[in-house]
Amino acid sequence: MRERTRNHTLVRAVLLASLAFAALTALLIVPDTASAHRFGVDSVNNGQIRYEDYTRFGDAREFGVKEWNKLGSITIR
């Protein structure tokens, strides 16, 4: 019985260490949302935001663009 308890403890410790390692690795590998700006690569060119649209939501996007443009000039920080 003692050997079984020791095995469970070892398995639990290995699983926790693996989970901690996976979480740390994910934090280091997954870039944050502003990483493109850090490397000088982004979608803004001369004050215009560039994008491509290949979805079924084109009508909704067009509506959003029209509403956005009604706001006039705004500052994005």
HELIX and SHEET records of a PDB file:
HELIX    1   1 ARG A    2  ILE A   29  1                                  28    
HELIX    2   2 SER A   35  ARG A   38  1                                   4    
HELIX    3   3 GLY A   58  LYS A   70  1                                  13    
SHEET    1   A 2 VAL A  44  ASN A  45  0                                        
SHEET    2   A 2 GLN A  48  ILE A  49 -1                                        
END                                                                             
